[in-house]
Amino acid sequence: MASEQSDHPARLVSGTLQAMYECFDVTISDKVAHIQLKRPDVYNSMIPSFWNDLPRIVDEIDAQATARAIVVSSTGKHFTSGMDLSVFTGGSVATGGGATEMGRQRSALWMLVQKLQDSFSCFENARMPVLAAIQGGCIGGGIDMVTAADMRYCSKEAFFCIQEINIGMTADVGTLQRLPKLIPEGVAREMAYTGDRLPAQRALEIGLVNQVFSDHDSLVSGVLDIAGRIAKRSPLAIWGTKEMINYGRDHSVADGLRHIAGWQTGMFQPADMLEEFTAKGEKRDPDFEEIPPRPTGF
């Protein structure tokens, strides 16, 4: 499934980290990574290389600690039309991974679905926040993707649609697991059962998005600005904050309190707090040490 561009190394150009992929443009500037879907002529459909490259990009940013916030945006009329059928009709998946026995053939699909799920779970696993900037249609796999982000923003013409029910299948890459934890369950069920479109204003009212912008340009600019403000904060404190919010979502209050107590015992050191106070007194932006890269071996 890998594209030819997938193995191209990132390179530093005029102070900005840039890498080219079949489905994405990636830049890192001022400690903010910008991952932009770049196939507008086909509504940014999610072809096989999409699913391989997205987690690779996010994991590399996280592993190297090259950014303190990540923005995911898109190009053209629609954010994404969702999964391309070529994901299921090409390569070893279409032939059951080469197996002949039915159980083994179906196990190939079982493993594929989990691979697709992991492609978006990388947003949650990253130590820095991921912000989604959505214009036009966010359809099918698009909802799987943006519900895994930390925050969502959209332009006023945006809409959200759980398309899977409209083509006779159950959504299986994260929408049904994450959406009911972001919006009222009844609304999530209505979207999932009917396949109706949820417009931008309604998405704002129910808390699916944080803000609605007037147009695509102001959306991307505004979300990059928010990411920039996050990037000025202590990256260790942001990491801890994201860790606690994600943990608290899936555990009891008592478990969450115990988890933050353990985290603070090791991670809370005075240096970043002192730098915040010093910077405020000197009327400048604070200068924090980056979080360490993830270990890659011994």
N, C-alpha and C positions, 0 to 999 in steps of 0.2 A: 504493500500500500504506500510505501514511502515515495515521495516525489524526488525528482532529480535535485531540486534546490535544497532539500532537507539537510544535506550534509555540508552546505556552505557555511564556513565559519563566520561569526560576527566580526565586524571590523570597526575601528575607530575612525570617523570622518569628521573633521572640523569640530572636535570636542563632543560629538554625538555618536553613540554606539548604534550602528545600523546593520541589519541583516535582512536578506531577501529570501522569501519563501513563496511557494505557489499561491497560497491563499492569504498571506499576511505581509504587511510592511511593519517593521519593528524599529523603533527609535528609542534611545534612552538619553534624556537630556535633563539637567538640573535635578537629578535623582528621581525623575519620573519616567517610567517606561510606558510607551504608547504602542499598543498592538492594534493594528488597523486591518480589518477585513478588506480585501482589495479586488473582489471579482464582481463588480456591480452589474455587469452585463447579464449575469446569470443569477442575480439577486443574492450573491454571496452564499450559494448553496454549499453544504458541507460535504465535499468530496473526500475520498479516502485520505489524501495527504493532509487535509484539515485536521483530522482526528489524530494523526501522528505528530504533526508539527506544533499544534497548540500546547499540549502538555510539555513538549520538549522546550519550547520557548519559555514558558512560565517557570518550569523547573530550573532552567539555566539561569534565569534572572534571580530566582530565589537562592539557588545553590551558590552563586557567586556574589550575592548581596549587592548587585549592581544598581538597584533602585530601591526606593523606600515606599513607592506606591506604583500601581499598575492601572492604566486606563485602557479599556477595550472599547473601540469604536468601529464604525463601518463606513462604507462609501456607497453612493448611489441612492436610489429611491427607497430601498428597504435594508434594514439591518441584516436580516438573513431570512431566506425562505425555508431554512431547516435542512434536514439530512437529504443528501442526494442518494437516489436509489442505487447508484454505482457501488455504494458501500456494501450492499448485500448481493449484488449481481456479479461482482468481479472477483477474480483470484480464488484463493483456497476456500473462502467462505461459501461460494456458490457450489462448490463440490464437496462440502462437508469436511474440509481439511484433508481431503484425500482418503477419508475413511469410507468403508463400504457398509458397515453395520449401522443400523438406524440410530441406536443410542449414541454411538460415537460421532455420527454425523451431527446430531442435535447438540452434542456437547461442544462442537466447534462454534455454533451460534451462541451458546451459553457463555463461552469465553469471550466472544466478540462483544456481546452486550456489556460485559463487565469492563472490557477495554474502553468502550465508548464512554461508560460512566466515569472511568478514571480520567478521561480527557478533560472533564469539567471539574472533577473533585480536586484537580491541581489548584484551582482558585482558592479553595478552602485550606489546602495544605500549605500554600505559600505563606511566608512569615509577614508579608506586607499586604495591605488592603488592595483589593481589586475593585475598580469602579467601572460600571458598564454605562456607555452612552448610546442610547437606542433611538434610531430614527426610522420612520416608516414601519413596515411590518416586522415583528419579532415572532416568528412562526415556528411551531413544532420544536425542533432541536434548539432554536433560539431561546425558548423559555427554559429548557434544560440548562442552557449555558448561563443566562443572566441570573437565574435564581441561585446559582452557586457563587455569584459575586457578593462582595460585602455590601455594596450599595448600587442602586440603579437610578438612572436619570433618563429622560426622554424629551424629544421635541413634540410639539403640540399635535402633529399629524400621526404620531406613532400609535400602533395598536398591537395587542398581544393575543395570540390564538394558539390554543392547544390543538394543533391540527391532526394529531394522531387519531382522535375519535372520528374525524371526518373521512378517514381512509380505512376505517374498520380495524383499528388496532389500539392497544393500550400503550400509553406513553411509558417508556422504560429506561430513560437515561437521567432521571432525577427530578423531573417536574412534579410528579405525584408525591415525592418524598419531601421536597423542599418548599413548594409553593404554599401548602397549608400551614406552614410555620411562619410564613411571611404576611399572609392576608387571612381574613376570616375564612374558616373552613368551608362554610356554605358557599361563598363566592368561588373558592377554588373548585369545589365540586360542580358548581354550575358551569364554570368554564370547561372542566374536564368532561362533563357529560354532554354538553351541547355543541362544543366546538365553536361557540360564538366569539366574536371579536370583542376584546376589552379595550376601549379607547383610552387615550392618554389621561384625560381629566379624571375618569373613573379610577384608573390605576393610581393616580395621585391621592384620590379620596380614600382609598382602601389601604394605602401605605406600600403598594408594590414599588412605586418610584418615590424618590425624595423630592424631586423638583421637575417641573415641565418648562422647557425653554421654547422660545418663539420659533426657532428654526434650527436647522442642522448645524450651521456654523457656530451659532451662539451656544448650542449644546456642547459641542466638542471643546470649544474655548472655555466654557464655564466649568466643565468637568475636569479639564486639565488644571484649571485654577484651583479647584478644590483639592485635587491630588497634590498640587504644589504646596498647599498649606499643610497637608498631612506630612509631606516630605520634610518640612522644617521642624517637625517634632522629633523627640528622641526615638530613634528606630527600635531601640530595645523596649521602650515603654509601649510603643505601638504594637510590637510583636506580642508583648504580654497581654495587651488589651484585646487583640484579636483572638488570642488563645483562650482567654477567659470567656469572651462572648460566645465563641463556637462551642466551648465545653459546656457552658451553662445552658445552651439551647438543648443539649442532648442529655443533661443530667439534672438531678435535683438541686435545689438551692443549697442544701447542706453539703452535697458533693462539690458544688462550685466554690463554696467558701473554703472548704478544705484544700481544694486545688490551688486557689490564689494564695492561701497561706504558705503552701509549700513553694510556690513560684517565688513569692517575695523573699522567702528565707534565703534563696540563692541568688536571684536576679536583681533585687532592689539594692543598688549601691548609690552612694550620694553624688557621684561625679556628674551625672546628667542633670540632677536637680540643681546642683550648684551652678552649672553652666547656664541653665535657664534663668536663674536669678541674676547672675553676672551679666548675661546678655541684655536682660531687661534694663538693668542699671546703666549699661553702656549704650543703650538704644541701638542695638544691632541684632541680627539673626544669630541664634545659638549655633555653635559648631560642635556637632556630636561625632564621636567615633562610630564607624559603621558596625553593624552586627557582623559576626564572623561568618565566613563562607561555611557551607555545610561540609562535613568531612567527606572525602572522596575515596579514601583508602589509607593504607598504612605502609 
